Amino acid sequence: MEIKNTTKRPIKVPLPAGKRLFLKPGEKGQITPKAAEHPPVKKLIDEGSIEILDVGRGKSKASGGSGGISGSQDSGGGDSGMRKTGDR
């Protein structure tokens, strides 16, 4: 899910597990649907400090993004397995 800081000041968005998302004025960031249900996040949404953008698209972006991350991890693991030693 994508969120946007609608205030004119930097904001700290408290997330589950003690994490925080720092957003500059007008800046966008990504959170999980679980984080959107977190009570402090709901409070910020109700106050109008942040707004949720692309509720439906956020899930597909997140799954696509995680695919890209796992792909880069796979290629990183392949590089270490293809390490050659000795004279070339």
PyMOL Python script that loads the backbone (N, CA, C, O; Angstrom):
from pymol import cmd

cmd.read_pdbstr("""\
ATOM      1  N   MET A   1       0.844  -1.175   0.000  1.00  0.00           N
ATOM      2  CA  MET A   1       0.000   0.000   0.000  1.00  0.00           C
ATOM      3  C   MET A   1       0.889   1.237   0.000  1.00  0.00           C
ATOM      4  O   MET A   1       1.952   1.256   0.620  1.00  0.00           O
ATOM      5  N   GLU A   2       0.449   2.237  -0.683  1.00  0.00           N
ATOM      6  CA  GLU A   2       1.209   3.476  -0.741  1.00  0.00           C
ATOM      7  C   GLU A   2       0.502   4.537   0.104  1.00  0.00           C
ATOM      8  O   GLU A   2      -0.716   4.702   0.024  1.00  0.00           O
ATOM      9  N   ILE A   3       1.288   5.255   0.916  1.00  0.00           N
ATOM     10  CA  ILE A   3       0.742   6.330   1.724  1.00  0.00           C
ATOM     11  C   ILE A   3       1.455   7.631   1.384  1.00  0.00           C
ATOM     12  O   ILE A   3       2.562   7.628   0.845  1.00  0.00           O
ATOM     13  N   LYS A   4       0.798   8.748   1.710  1.00  0.00           N
ATOM     14  CA  LYS A   4       1.373  10.067   1.422  1.00  0.00           C
ATOM     15  C   LYS A   4       1.229  10.962   2.644  1.00  0.00           C
ATOM     16  O   LYS A   4       0.177  10.984   3.284  1.00  0.00           O
ATOM     17  N   ASN A   5       2.285  11.699   2.967  1.00  0.00           N
ATOM     18  CA  ASN A   5       2.253  12.691   4.035  1.00  0.00           C
ATOM     19  C   ASN A   5       1.549  13.936   3.500  1.00  0.00           C
ATOM     20  O   ASN A   5       2.040  14.572   2.568  1.00  0.00           O
ATOM     21  N   THR A   6       0.415  14.283   4.077  1.00  0.00           N
ATOM     22  CA  THR A   6      -0.346  15.432   3.608  1.00  0.00           C
ATOM     23  C   THR A   6      -0.086  16.685   4.440  1.00  0.00           C
ATOM     24  O   THR A   6      -0.690  17.728   4.187  1.00  0.00           O
ATOM     25  N   THR A   7       0.799  16.599   5.423  1.00  0.00           N
ATOM     26  CA  THR A   7       1.099  17.754   6.269  1.00  0.00           C
ATOM     27  C   THR A   7       2.228  18.576   5.654  1.00  0.00           C
ATOM     28  O   THR A   7       2.828  18.174   4.657  1.00  0.00           O
ATOM     29  N   LYS A   8       2.512  19.723   6.253  1.00  0.00           N
ATOM     30  CA  LYS A   8       3.598  20.577   5.795  1.00  0.00           C
ATOM     31  C   LYS A   8       4.840  20.405   6.667  1.00  0.00           C
ATOM     32  O   LYS A   8       5.726  21.259   6.680  1.00  0.00           O
ATOM     33  N   ARG A   9       4.891  19.302   7.383  1.00  0.00           N
ATOM     34  CA  ARG A   9       6.037  19.019   8.237  1.00  0.00           C
ATOM     35  C   ARG A   9       6.424  17.542   8.104  1.00  0.00           C
ATOM     36  O   ARG A   9       5.596  16.719   7.712  1.00  0.00           O
ATOM     37  N   PRO A  10       7.667  17.206   8.425  1.00  0.00           N
ATOM     38  CA  PRO A  10       8.055  15.791   8.408  1.00  0.00           C
ATOM     39  C   PRO A  10       7.243  15.018   9.447  1.00  0.00           C
ATOM     40  O   PRO A  10       6.854  15.563  10.480  1.00  0.00           O
ATOM     41  N   ILE A  11       7.001  13.769   9.162  1.00  0.00           N
ATOM     42  CA  ILE A  11       6.181  12.963  10.065  1.00  0.00           C
ATOM     43  C   ILE A  11       6.814  11.587  10.249  1.00  0.00           C
ATOM     44  O   ILE A  11       7.423  11.043   9.327  1.00  0.00           O
ATOM     45  N   LYS A  12       6.662  11.031  11.457  1.00  0.00           N
ATOM     46  CA  LYS A  12       7.090   9.666  11.751  1.00  0.00           C
ATOM     47  C   LYS A  12       5.827   8.820  11.838  1.00  0.00           C
ATOM     48  O   LYS A  12       4.947   9.091  12.655  1.00  0.00           O
ATOM     49  N   VAL A  13       5.741   7.803  11.002  1.00  0.00           N
ATOM     50  CA  VAL A  13       4.586   6.914  11.013  1.00  0.00           C
ATOM     51  C   VAL A  13       4.975   5.671  11.806  1.00  0.00           C
ATOM     52  O   VAL A  13       5.811   4.890  11.350  1.00  0.00           O
ATOM     53  N   PRO A  14       4.379   5.472  12.997  1.00  0.00           N
ATOM     54  CA  PRO A  14       4.721   4.294  13.801  1.00  0.00           C
ATOM     55  C   PRO A  14       4.114   3.029  13.178  1.00  0.00           C
ATOM     56  O   PRO A  14       2.912   2.963  12.921  1.00  0.00           O
ATOM     57  N   LEU A  15       4.959   2.042  12.946  1.00  0.00           N
ATOM     58  CA  LEU A  15       4.539   0.783  12.323  1.00  0.00           C
ATOM     59  C   LEU A  15       4.620  -0.346  13.342  1.00  0.00           C
ATOM     60  O   LEU A  15       5.234  -0.188  14.397  1.00  0.00           O
ATOM     61  N   PRO A  16       4.002  -1.490  13.032  1.00  0.00           N
ATOM     62  CA  PRO A  16       4.102  -2.639  13.940  1.00  0.00           C
ATOM     63  C   PRO A  16       5.556  -3.065  14.143  1.00  0.00           C
ATOM     64  O   PRO A  16       6.423  -2.750  13.328  1.00  0.00           O
ATOM     65  N   ALA A  17       5.809  -3.770  15.218  1.00  0.00           N
ATOM     66  CA  ALA A  17       7.129  -4.298  15.589  1.00  0.00           C
ATOM     67  C   ALA A  17       8.109  -3.182  15.931  1.00  0.00           C
ATOM     68  O   ALA A  17       9.321  -3.371  15.827  1.00  0.00           O
ATOM     69  N   GLY A  18       7.595  -2.014  16.339  1.00  0.00           N
ATOM     70  CA  GLY A  18       8.452  -0.923  16.774  1.00  0.00           C
ATOM     71  C   GLY A  18       9.182  -0.185  15.666  1.00  0.00           C
ATOM     72  O   GLY A  18      10.090   0.598  15.942  1.00  0.00           O
ATOM     73  N   LYS A  19       8.804  -0.420  14.425  1.00  0.00           N
ATOM     74  CA  LYS A  19       9.450   0.259  13.300  1.00  0.00           C
ATOM     75  C   LYS A  19       8.754   1.586  13.026  1.00  0.00           C
ATOM     76  O   LYS A  19       7.619   1.809  13.448  1.00  0.00           O
ATOM     77  N   ARG A  20       9.462   2.469  12.307  1.00  0.00           N
ATOM     78  CA  ARG A  20       8.906   3.771  11.939  1.00  0.00           C
ATOM     79  C   ARG A  20       9.229   4.073  10.491  1.00  0.00           C
ATOM     80  O   ARG A  20      10.265   3.669   9.962  1.00  0.00           O
ATOM     81  N   LEU A  21       8.312   4.797   9.863  1.00  0.00           N
ATOM     82  CA  LEU A  21       8.517   5.265   8.500  1.00  0.00           C
ATOM     83  C   LEU A  21       8.569   6.783   8.555  1.00  0.00           C
ATOM     84  O   LEU A  21       7.620   7.422   9.010  1.00  0.00           O
ATOM     85  N   PHE A  22       9.669   7.365   8.095  1.00  0.00           N
ATOM     86  CA  PHE A  22       9.837   8.812   8.100  1.00  0.00           C
ATOM     87  C   PHE A  22       9.457   9.357   6.728  1.00  0.00           C
ATOM     88  O   PHE A  22       9.973   8.910   5.703  1.00  0.00           O
ATOM     89  N   LEU A  23       8.542  10.333   6.725  1.00  0.00           N
ATOM     90  CA  LEU A  23       8.091  10.934   5.472  1.00  0.00           C
ATOM     91  C   LEU A  23       8.242  12.449   5.527  1.00  0.00           C
ATOM     92  O   LEU A  23       7.807  13.092   6.483  1.00  0.00           O
ATOM     93  N   LYS A  24       8.858  13.009   4.499  1.00  0.00           N
ATOM     94  CA  LYS A  24       8.954  14.461   4.358  1.00  0.00           C
ATOM     95  C   LYS A  24       7.592  14.976   3.891  1.00  0.00           C
ATOM     96  O   LYS A  24       6.752  14.187   3.456  1.00  0.00           O
ATOM     97  N   PRO A  25       7.363  16.286   3.974  1.00  0.00           N
ATOM     98  CA  PRO A  25       6.079  16.829   3.503  1.00  0.00           C
ATOM     99  C   PRO A  25       5.811  16.481   2.036  1.00  0.00           C
ATOM    100  O   PRO A  25       6.644  16.728   1.164  1.00  0.00           O
ATOM    101  N   GLY A  26       4.646  15.911   1.786  1.00  0.00           N
ATOM    102  CA  GLY A  26       4.252  15.548   0.430  1.00  0.00           C
ATOM    103  C   GLY A  26       4.890  14.277  -0.092  1.00  0.00           C
ATOM    104  O   GLY A  26       4.606  13.876  -1.221  1.00  0.00           O
ATOM    105  N   GLU A  27       5.743  13.625   0.690  1.00  0.00           N
ATOM    106  CA  GLU A  27       6.441  12.415   0.245  1.00  0.00           C
ATOM    107  C   GLU A  27       5.551  11.187   0.381  1.00  0.00           C
ATOM    108  O   GLU A  27       4.668  11.138   1.237  1.00  0.00           O
ATOM    109  N   LYS A  28       5.794  10.200  -0.472  1.00  0.00           N
ATOM    110  CA  LYS A  28       5.049   8.944  -0.449  1.00  0.00           C
ATOM    111  C   LYS A  28       5.931   7.833   0.093  1.00  0.00           C
ATOM    112  O   LYS A  28       7.158   7.907   0.019  1.00  0.00           O
ATOM    113  N   GLY A  29       5.298   6.804   0.640  1.00  0.00           N
ATOM    114  CA  GLY A  29       6.017   5.648   1.152  1.00  0.00           C
ATOM    115  C   GLY A  29       5.162   4.404   1.042  1.00  0.00           C
ATOM    116  O   GLY A  29       3.966   4.482   0.763  1.00  0.00           O
ATOM    117  N   GLN A  30       5.784   3.251   1.264  1.00  0.00           N
ATOM    118  CA  GLN A  30       5.098   1.970   1.160  1.00  0.00           C
ATOM    119  C   GLN A  30       4.914   1.351   2.541  1.00  0.00           C
ATOM    120  O   GLN A  30       5.842   1.347   3.350  1.00  0.00           O
ATOM    121  N   ILE A  31       3.714   0.827   2.815  1.00  0.00           N
ATOM    122  CA  ILE A  31       3.443   0.066   4.023  1.00  0.00           C
ATOM    123  C   ILE A  31       2.661  -1.185   3.630  1.00  0.00           C
ATOM    124  O   ILE A  31       2.108  -1.270   2.533  1.00  0.00           O
ATOM    125  N   THR A  32       2.626  -2.138   4.530  1.00  0.00           N
ATOM    126  CA  THR A  32       1.865  -3.359   4.282  1.00  0.00           C
ATOM    127  C   THR A  32       0.412  -3.151   4.696  1.00  0.00           C
ATOM    128  O   THR A  32       0.115  -2.246   5.477  1.00  0.00           O
ATOM    129  N   PRO A  33      -0.491  -3.973   4.184  1.00  0.00           N
ATOM    130  CA  PRO A  33      -1.888  -3.868   4.623  1.00  0.00           C
ATOM    131  C   PRO A  33      -2.026  -4.083   6.136  1.00  0.00           C
ATOM    132  O   PRO A  33      -2.887  -3.477   6.774  1.00  0.00           O
ATOM    133  N   LYS A  34      -1.180  -4.945   6.703  1.00  0.00           N
ATOM    134  CA  LYS A  34      -1.196  -5.182   8.147  1.00  0.00           C
ATOM    135  C   LYS A  34      -0.843  -3.893   8.890  1.00  0.00           C
ATOM    136  O   LYS A  34      -1.456  -3.580   9.911  1.00  0.00           O
ATOM    137  N   ALA A  35       0.136  -3.148   8.386  1.00  0.00           N
ATOM    138  CA  ALA A  35       0.554  -1.890   9.015  1.00  0.00           C
ATOM    139  C   ALA A  35      -0.559  -0.852   8.940  1.00  0.00           C
ATOM    140  O   ALA A  35      -0.682  -0.018   9.837  1.00  0.00           O
ATOM    141  N   ALA A  36      -1.369  -0.887   7.891  1.00  0.00           N
ATOM    142  CA  ALA A  36      -2.465   0.072   7.742  1.00  0.00           C
ATOM    143  C   ALA A  36      -3.534  -0.149   8.809  1.00  0.00           C
ATOM    144  O   ALA A  36      -4.282   0.771   9.138  1.00  0.00           O
ATOM    145  N   GLU A  37      -3.608  -1.355   9.345  1.00  0.00           N
ATOM    146  CA  GLU A  37      -4.579  -1.671  10.396  1.00  0.00           C
ATOM    147  C   GLU A  37      -4.043  -1.361  11.790  1.00  0.00           C
ATOM    148  O   GLU A  37      -4.782  -1.469  12.769  1.00  0.00           O
ATOM    149  N   HIS A  38      -2.778  -0.980  11.897  1.00  0.00           N
ATOM    150  CA  HIS A  38      -2.142  -0.662  13.181  1.00  0.00           C
ATOM    151  C   HIS A  38      -2.820   0.587  13.767  1.00  0.00           C
ATOM    152  O   HIS A  38      -2.954   1.586  13.060  1.00  0.00           O
ATOM    153  N   PRO A  39      -3.251   0.559  15.044  1.00  0.00           N
ATOM    154  CA  PRO A  39      -3.994   1.690  15.626  1.00  0.00           C
ATOM    155  C   PRO A  39      -3.335   3.067  15.478  1.00  0.00           C
ATOM    156  O   PRO A  39      -4.036   4.022  15.146  1.00  0.00           O
ATOM    157  N   PRO A  40      -2.013   3.218  15.709  1.00  0.00           N
ATOM    158  CA  PRO A  40      -1.428   4.555  15.509  1.00  0.00           C
ATOM    159  C   PRO A  40      -1.488   5.034  14.058  1.00  0.00           C
ATOM    160  O   PRO A  40      -1.607   6.234  13.809  1.00  0.00           O
ATOM    161  N   VAL A  41      -1.407   4.117  13.110  1.00  0.00           N
ATOM    162  CA  VAL A  41      -1.499   4.486  11.700  1.00  0.00           C
ATOM    163  C   VAL A  41      -2.936   4.908  11.387  1.00  0.00           C
ATOM    164  O   VAL A  41      -3.160   5.895  10.687  1.00  0.00           O
ATOM    165  N   LYS A  42      -3.898   4.160  11.906  1.00  0.00           N
ATOM    166  CA  LYS A  42      -5.310   4.525  11.705  1.00  0.00           C
ATOM    167  C   LYS A  42      -5.594   5.915  12.262  1.00  0.00           C
ATOM    168  O   LYS A  42      -6.344   6.687  11.665  1.00  0.00           O
ATOM    169  N   LYS A  43      -4.989   6.234  13.412  1.00  0.00           N
ATOM    170  CA  LYS A  43      -5.182   7.552  14.022  1.00  0.00           C
ATOM    171  C   LYS A  43      -4.670   8.652  13.093  1.00  0.00           C
ATOM    172  O   LYS A  43      -5.337   9.672  12.917  1.00  0.00           O
ATOM    173  N   LEU A  44      -3.481   8.454  12.494  1.00  0.00           N
ATOM    174  CA  LEU A  44      -2.921   9.438  11.570  1.00  0.00           C
ATOM    175  C   LEU A  44      -3.797   9.599  10.326  1.00  0.00           C
ATOM    176  O   LEU A  44      -3.940  10.701   9.798  1.00  0.00           O
ATOM    177  N   ILE A  45      -4.378   8.500   9.868  1.00  0.00           N
ATOM    178  CA  ILE A  45      -5.272   8.556   8.705  1.00  0.00           C
ATOM    179  C   ILE A  45      -6.531   9.348   9.061  1.00  0.00           C
ATOM    180  O   ILE A  45      -6.981  10.192   8.286  1.00  0.00           O
ATOM    181  N   ASP A  46      -7.103   9.067  10.254  1.00  0.00           N
ATOM    182  CA  ASP A  46      -8.311   9.767  10.692  1.00  0.00           C
ATOM    183  C   ASP A  46      -8.055  11.262  10.885  1.00  0.00           C
ATOM    184  O   ASP A  46      -8.926  12.084  10.601  1.00  0.00           O
ATOM    185  N   GLU A  47      -6.859  11.614  11.370  1.00  0.00           N
ATOM    186  CA  GLU A  47      -6.508  13.027  11.564  1.00  0.00           C
ATOM    187  C   GLU A  47      -6.288  13.744  10.235  1.00  0.00           C
ATOM    188  O   GLU A  47      -6.376  14.970  10.165  1.00  0.00           O
ATOM    189  N   GLY A  48      -6.005  12.985   9.191  1.00  0.00           N
ATOM    190  CA  GLY A  48      -5.720  13.578   7.890  1.00  0.00           C
ATOM    191  C   GLY A  48      -4.241  13.869   7.683  1.00  0.00           C
ATOM    192  O   GLY A  48      -3.867  14.521   6.708  1.00  0.00           O
ATOM    193  N   SER A  49      -3.394  13.388   8.596  1.00  0.00           N
ATOM    194  CA  SER A  49      -1.952  13.608   8.459  1.00  0.00           C
ATOM    195  C   SER A  49      -1.364  12.790   7.318  1.00  0.00           C
ATOM    196  O   SER A  49      -0.431  13.223   6.643  1.00  0.00           O
ATOM    197  N   ILE A  50      -1.924  11.599   7.113  1.00  0.00           N
ATOM    198  CA  ILE A  50      -1.504  10.758   5.985  1.00  0.00           C
ATOM    199  C   ILE A  50      -2.750  10.271   5.252  1.00  0.00           C
ATOM    200  O   ILE A  50      -3.839  10.198   5.821  1.00  0.00           O
ATOM    201  N   GLU A  51      -2.564   9.944   3.985  1.00  0.00           N
ATOM    202  CA  GLU A  51      -3.656   9.346   3.225  1.00  0.00           C
ATOM    203  C   GLU A  51      -3.138   8.122   2.493  1.00  0.00           C
ATOM    204  O   GLU A  51      -1.965   8.045   2.128  1.00  0.00           O
ATOM    205  N   ILE A  52      -4.030   7.171   2.288  1.00  0.00           N
ATOM    206  CA  ILE A  52      -3.663   5.934   1.588  1.00  0.00           C
ATOM    207  C   ILE A  52      -3.973   6.109   0.113  1.00  0.00           C
ATOM    208  O   ILE A  52      -5.070   6.526  -0.259  1.00  0.00           O
ATOM    209  N   LEU A  53      -2.990   5.783  -0.729  1.00  0.00           N
ATOM    210  CA  LEU A  53      -3.137   5.853  -2.178  1.00  0.00           C
ATOM    211  C   LEU A  53      -3.058   4.441  -2.760  1.00  0.00           C
ATOM    212  O   LEU A  53      -2.367   3.587  -2.203  1.00  0.00           O
ATOM    213  N   ASP A  54      -3.739   4.186  -3.849  1.00  0.00           N
ATOM    214  CA  ASP A  54      -3.643   2.922  -4.590  1.00  0.00           C
ATOM    215  C   ASP A  54      -3.799   1.697  -3.695  1.00  0.00           C
ATOM    216  O   ASP A  54      -2.891   0.870  -3.608  1.00  0.00           O
ATOM    217  N   VAL A  55      -4.938   1.577  -3.036  1.00  0.00           N
ATOM    218  CA  VAL A  55      -5.174   0.441  -2.154  1.00  0.00           C
ATOM    219  C   VAL A  55      -5.119  -0.866  -2.938  1.00  0.00           C
ATOM    220  O   VAL A  55      -4.470  -1.817  -2.503  1.00  0.00           O
ATOM    221  N   GLY A  56      -5.787  -0.927  -4.081  1.00  0.00           N
ATOM    222  CA  GLY A  56      -5.816  -2.151  -4.874  1.00  0.00           C
ATOM    223  C   GLY A  56      -4.491  -2.452  -5.535  1.00  0.00           C
ATOM    224  O   GLY A  56      -4.067  -3.607  -5.570  1.00  0.00           O
ATOM    225  N   ARG A  57      -3.823  -1.427  -6.065  1.00  0.00           N
ATOM    226  CA  ARG A  57      -2.566  -1.619  -6.774  1.00  0.00           C
ATOM    227  C   ARG A  57      -1.412  -1.934  -5.843  1.00  0.00           C
ATOM    228  O   ARG A  57      -0.466  -2.612  -6.245  1.00  0.00           O
ATOM    229  N   GLY A  58      -1.469  -1.457  -4.607  1.00  0.00           N
ATOM    230  CA  GLY A  58      -0.368  -1.627  -3.671  1.00  0.00           C
ATOM    231  C   GLY A  58      -0.003  -3.085  -3.462  1.00  0.00           C
ATOM    232  O   GLY A  58       1.169  -3.431  -3.317  1.00  0.00           O
ATOM    233  N   LYS A  59      -1.029  -3.943  -3.449  1.00  0.00           N
ATOM    234  CA  LYS A  59      -0.758  -5.360  -3.237  1.00  0.00           C
ATOM    235  C   LYS A  59       0.006  -5.958  -4.415  1.00  0.00           C
ATOM    236  O   LYS A  59       0.930  -6.746  -4.212  1.00  0.00           O
ATOM    237  N   SER A  60      -0.365  -5.596  -5.640  1.00  0.00           N
ATOM    238  CA  SER A  60       0.336  -6.143  -6.795  1.00  0.00           C
ATOM    239  C   SER A  60       1.749  -5.586  -6.884  1.00  0.00           C
ATOM    240  O   SER A  60       2.672  -6.299  -7.279  1.00  0.00           O
ATOM    241  N   LYS A  61       1.930  -4.313  -6.521  1.00  0.00           N
ATOM    242  CA  LYS A  61       3.272  -3.741  -6.519  1.00  0.00           C
ATOM    243  C   LYS A  61       4.145  -4.431  -5.482  1.00  0.00           C
ATOM    244  O   LYS A  61       5.319  -4.706  -5.727  1.00  0.00           O
ATOM    245  N   ALA A  62       3.558  -4.708  -4.322  1.00  0.00           N
ATOM    246  CA  ALA A  62       4.328  -5.341  -3.255  1.00  0.00           C
ATOM    247  C   ALA A  62       4.762  -6.744  -3.675  1.00  0.00           C
ATOM    248  O   ALA A  62       5.901  -7.143  -3.434  1.00  0.00           O
ATOM    249  N   SER A  63       3.842  -7.499  -4.312  1.00  0.00           N
ATOM    250  CA  SER A  63       4.223  -8.848  -4.719  1.00  0.00           C
ATOM    251  C   SER A  63       5.253  -8.788  -5.842  1.00  0.00           C
ATOM    252  O   SER A  63       6.160  -9.620  -5.891  1.00  0.00           O
ATOM    253  N   GLY A  64       5.128  -7.824  -6.737  1.00  0.00           N
ATOM    254  CA  GLY A  64       6.123  -7.669  -7.797  1.00  0.00           C
ATOM    255  C   GLY A  64       7.456  -7.241  -7.236  1.00  0.00           C
ATOM    256  O   GLY A  64       8.506  -7.691  -7.694  1.00  0.00           O
ATOM    257  N   GLY A  65       7.418  -6.363  -6.235  1.00  0.00           N
ATOM    258  CA  GLY A  65       8.652  -5.889  -5.625  1.00  0.00           C
ATOM    259  C   GLY A  65       9.367  -7.002  -4.890  1.00  0.00           C
ATOM    260  O   GLY A  65      10.591  -7.106  -4.961  1.00  0.00           O
ATOM    261  N   SER A  66       8.615  -7.840  -4.181  1.00  0.00           N
ATOM    262  CA  SER A  66       9.267  -8.910  -3.446  1.00  0.00           C
ATOM    263  C   SER A  66       9.844  -9.934  -4.421  1.00  0.00           C
ATOM    264  O   SER A  66      10.849 -10.579  -4.122  1.00  0.00           O
ATOM    265  N   GLY A  67       9.211 -10.085  -5.585  1.00  0.00           N
ATOM    266  CA  GLY A  67       9.764 -10.984  -6.593  1.00  0.00           C
ATOM    267  C   GLY A  67      11.104 -10.470  -7.088  1.00  0.00           C
ATOM    268  O   GLY A  67      12.035 -11.244  -7.310  1.00  0.00           O
ATOM    269  N   GLY A  68      11.194  -9.164  -7.259  1.00  0.00           N
ATOM    270  CA  GLY A  68      12.451  -8.568  -7.698  1.00  0.00           C
ATOM    271  C   GLY A  68      13.533  -8.726  -6.659  1.00  0.00           C
ATOM    272  O   GLY A  68      14.696  -8.947  -6.997  1.00  0.00           O
ATOM    273  N   ILE A  69      13.164  -8.615  -5.398  1.00  0.00           N
ATOM    274  CA  ILE A  69      14.148  -8.745  -4.326  1.00  0.00           C
ATOM    275  C   ILE A  69      14.640 -10.186  -4.270  1.00  0.00           C
ATOM    276  O   ILE A  69      15.845 -10.422  -4.180  1.00  0.00           O
ATOM    277  N   SER A  70      13.727 -11.151  -4.322  1.00  0.00           N
ATOM    278  CA  SER A  70      14.165 -12.536  -4.244  1.00  0.00           C
ATOM    279  C   SER A  70      14.991 -12.899  -5.483  1.00  0.00           C
ATOM    280  O   SER A  70      15.913 -13.711  -5.401  1.00  0.00           O
ATOM    281  N   GLY A  71      14.657 -12.295  -6.630  1.00  0.00           N
ATOM    282  CA  GLY A  71      15.443 -12.546  -7.831  1.00  0.00           C
ATOM    283  C   GLY A  71      16.861 -12.054  -7.663  1.00  0.00           C
ATOM    284  O   GLY A  71      17.799 -12.732  -8.081  1.00  0.00           O
ATOM    285  N   SER A  72      17.043 -10.888  -7.061  1.00  0.00           N
ATOM    286  CA  SER A  72      18.393 -10.368  -6.875  1.00  0.00           C
ATOM    287  C   SER A  72      19.144 -11.212  -5.853  1.00  0.00           C
ATOM    288  O   SER A  72      20.360 -11.370  -5.956  1.00  0.00           O
ATOM    289  N   GLN A  73      18.434 -11.754  -4.871  1.00  0.00           N
ATOM    290  CA  GLN A  73      19.086 -12.610  -3.897  1.00  0.00           C
ATOM    291  C   GLN A  73      19.526 -13.915  -4.558  1.00  0.00           C
ATOM    292  O   GLN A  73      20.595 -14.445  -4.253  1.00  0.00           O
ATOM    293  N   ASP A  74      18.697 -14.425  -5.461  1.00  0.00           N
ATOM    294  CA  ASP A  74      19.069 -15.652  -6.158  1.00  0.00           C
ATOM    295  C   ASP A  74      20.315 -15.438  -7.002  1.00  0.00           C
ATOM    296  O   ASP A  74      21.214 -16.279  -7.008  1.00  0.00           O
ATOM    297  N   SER A  75      20.374 -14.319  -7.715  1.00  0.00           N
ATOM    298  CA  SER A  75      21.536 -14.073  -8.558  1.00  0.00           C
ATOM    299  C   SER A  75      22.777 -13.846  -7.700  1.00  0.00           C
ATOM    300  O   SER A  75      23.882 -14.213  -8.099  1.00  0.00           O
ATOM    301  N   GLY A  76      22.600 -13.239  -6.517  1.00  0.00           N
ATOM    302  CA  GLY A  76      23.732 -13.038  -5.614  1.00  0.00           C
ATOM    303  C   GLY A  76      24.269 -14.372  -5.125  1.00  0.00           C
ATOM    304  O   GLY A  76      25.479 -14.562  -5.010  1.00  0.00           O
ATOM    305  N   GLY A  77      23.346 -15.305  -4.834  1.00  0.00           N
ATOM    306  CA  GLY A  77      23.775 -16.632  -4.386  1.00  0.00           C
ATOM    307  C   GLY A  77      24.462 -17.376  -5.512  1.00  0.00           C
ATOM    308  O   GLY A  77      25.400 -18.135  -5.267  1.00  0.00           O
ATOM    309  N   GLY A  78      24.009 -17.172  -6.758  1.00  0.00           N
ATOM    310  CA  GLY A  78      24.625 -17.840  -7.903  1.00  0.00           C
ATOM    311  C   GLY A  78      26.029 -17.331  -8.151  1.00  0.00           C
ATOM    312  O   GLY A  78      26.911 -18.099  -8.535  1.00  0.00           O
ATOM    313  N   ASP A  79      26.246 -16.044  -7.937  1.00  0.00           N
ATOM    314  CA  ASP A  79      27.574 -15.475  -8.149  1.00  0.00           C
ATOM    315  C   ASP A  79      28.597 -16.085  -7.202  1.00  0.00           C
ATOM    316  O   ASP A  79      29.728 -16.365  -7.600  1.00  0.00           O
ATOM    317  N   SER A  80      28.201 -16.291  -5.943  1.00  0.00           N
ATOM    318  CA  SER A  80      29.148 -16.837  -4.987  1.00  0.00           C
ATOM    319  C   SER A  80      29.463 -18.300  -5.311  1.00  0.00           C
ATOM    320  O   SER A  80      30.564 -18.778  -5.037  1.00  0.00           O
ATOM    321  N   GLY A  81      28.492 -19.008  -5.897  1.00  0.00           N
ATOM    322  CA  GLY A  81      28.720 -20.395  -6.264  1.00  0.00           C
ATOM    323  C   GLY A  81      29.597 -20.517  -7.500  1.00  0.00           C
ATOM    324  O   GLY A  81      30.208 -21.564  -7.716  1.00  0.00           O
ATOM    325  N   MET A  82      29.672 -19.472  -8.317  1.00  0.00           N
ATOM    326  CA  MET A  82      30.441 -19.517  -9.557  1.00  0.00           C
ATOM    327  C   MET A  82      31.822 -18.894  -9.390  1.00  0.00           C
ATOM    328  O   MET A  82      32.499 -18.609 -10.377  1.00  0.00           O
ATOM    329  N   ARG A  83      32.232 -18.687  -8.175  1.00  0.00           N
ATOM    330  CA  ARG A  83      33.511 -18.059  -7.915  1.00  0.00           C
ATOM    331  C   ARG A  83      34.648 -18.977  -8.354  1.00  0.00           C
ATOM    332  O   ARG A  83      34.685 -20.157  -8.004  1.00  0.00           O
ATOM    333  N   LYS A  84      35.553 -18.425  -9.110  1.00  0.00           N
ATOM    334  CA  LYS A  84      36.683 -19.210  -9.610  1.00  0.00           C
ATOM    335  C   LYS A  84      37.957 -18.744  -8.928  1.00  0.00           C
ATOM    336  O   LYS A  84      38.131 -17.558  -8.648  1.00  0.00           O
ATOM    337  N   THR A  85      38.830 -19.680  -8.668  1.00  0.00           N
ATOM    338  CA  THR A  85      40.116 -19.347  -8.047  1.00  0.00           C
ATOM    339  C   THR A  85      41.231 -19.828  -8.955  1.00  0.00           C
ATOM    340  O   THR A  85      41.018 -20.622  -9.871  1.00  0.00           O
ATOM    341  N   GLY A  86      42.400 -19.338  -8.684  1.00  0.00           N
ATOM    342  CA  GLY A  86      43.560 -19.776  -9.474  1.00  0.00           C
ATOM    343  C   GLY A  86      43.855 -18.860 -10.626  1.00  0.00           C
ATOM    344  O   GLY A  86      43.272 -17.781 -10.740  1.00  0.00           O
ATOM    345  N   ASP A  87      44.777 -19.292 -11.501  1.00  0.00           N
ATOM    346  CA  ASP A  87      45.167 -18.497 -12.655  1.00  0.00           C
ATOM    347  C   ASP A  87      44.063 -18.494 -13.689  1.00  0.00           C
ATOM    348  O   ASP A  87      43.345 -19.476 -13.873  1.00  0.00           O
ATOM    349  N   ARG A  88      43.949 -17.353 -14.361  1.00  0.00           N
ATOM    350  CA  ARG A  88      42.947 -17.247 -15.418  1.00  0.00           C
ATOM    351  C   ARG A  88      43.597 -16.854 -16.704  1.00  0.00           C
ATOM    352  O   ARG A  88      42.917 -16.712 -17.721  1.00  0.00           O
TER     353      ARG A  88
END
""", "prot")
cmd.dss("prot")
cmd.show_as("cartoon", "prot")
cmd.util.cbc("prot")
cmd.orient("prot")
